[in-house]
Amino acid sequence: MTSTIDLSPILDLPVQQRIDVVHAILESIARETAHPVLSEEFKQELLRRRDDALANPGDGIPWETVRAELQARLQK
């Protein structure tokens, strides 16, 4: 899919602001889409991950840790 939108102004923003733009776009889509259409495979994967998280609650990584690691990588 080829876009005709000029992304230059957005691509010139600092990384955190570009991330904020992406979040804002995704939130706007979520507000307009009451029930997203998910494939059966995707639904099954979500259920599998949920079941795994419930069965192994200590295996996950806290969001704060993931976020800090991502920010550290982006600042290099």
C-alpha positions as CSV (number, residue, x, y, z in Angstrom):
1,M,0.0,0.0,0.0
2,T,1.5,3.3,-1.1
3,S,0.6,6.4,0.9
4,T,0.2,9.8,-0.6
5,I,0.4,11.4,2.8
6,D,3.5,13.5,3.4
7,L,4.9,12.1,6.7
8,S,7.9,14.4,6.7
9,P,6.6,16.6,9.6
10,I,5.9,13.6,11.7
11,L,9.2,11.8,10.9
12,D,11.1,14.9,11.9
13,L,9.6,14.7,15.5
14,P,11.6,13.2,18.3
15,V,11.0,9.5,18.9
16,Q,8.8,10.0,22.0
17,Q,6.5,12.4,20.1
18,R,6.3,10.0,17.2
19,I,5.3,7.3,19.6
20,D,2.6,9.6,21.0
21,V,1.3,10.2,17.5
22,V,1.0,6.4,16.9
23,H,-0.8,6.0,20.2
24,A,-3.2,8.8,19.3
25,I,-4.0,7.3,15.9
26,L,-4.5,3.8,17.4
27,E,-6.8,5.3,20.1
28,S,-8.8,7.1,17.5
29,I,-9.3,3.9,15.6
30,A,-10.3,2.0,18.7
31,R,-12.9,4.6,19.5
32,E,-14.4,4.2,16.0
33,T,-14.3,0.4,16.0
34,A,-16.6,-1.0,18.5
35,H,-15.9,-4.7,17.7
36,P,-12.7,-5.3,15.7
37,V,-12.9,-8.4,13.5
38,L,-10.4,-11.0,14.7
39,S,-9.5,-14.1,12.8
40,E,-10.1,-17.4,14.6
41,E,-6.3,-18.0,14.7
42,F,-5.8,-14.6,16.5
43,K,-8.6,-15.3,19.0
44,Q,-7.1,-18.7,19.8
45,E,-3.6,-17.2,20.3
46,L,-5.1,-14.6,22.6
47,L,-6.8,-17.3,24.6
48,R,-3.6,-19.4,24.7
49,R,-1.6,-16.4,26.0
50,R,-4.3,-15.6,28.6
51,D,-4.3,-19.1,29.8
52,D,-0.5,-19.2,30.0
53,A,-0.4,-15.9,31.9
54,L,-3.0,-17.2,34.4
55,A,-1.1,-20.5,34.8
56,N,2.3,-18.9,35.1
57,P,1.9,-15.5,36.7
58,G,5.5,-15.2,37.7
59,D,6.8,-15.6,34.1
60,G,5.8,-12.2,32.9
61,I,7.9,-9.0,32.8
62,P,6.4,-6.0,34.4
63,W,5.4,-3.2,32.0
64,E,7.7,-0.7,33.8
65,T,10.7,-3.0,33.1
66,V,9.8,-3.4,29.5
67,R,9.3,0.3,29.0
68,A,12.5,1.2,30.8
69,E,14.5,-1.2,28.6
70,L,12.9,0.1,25.4
71,Q,13.6,3.7,26.4
72,A,17.2,2.8,27.1
73,R,17.6,1.2,23.7
74,L,16.0,4.2,21.9
75,Q,18.3,6.6,23.7
76,K,21.5,4.9,22.4
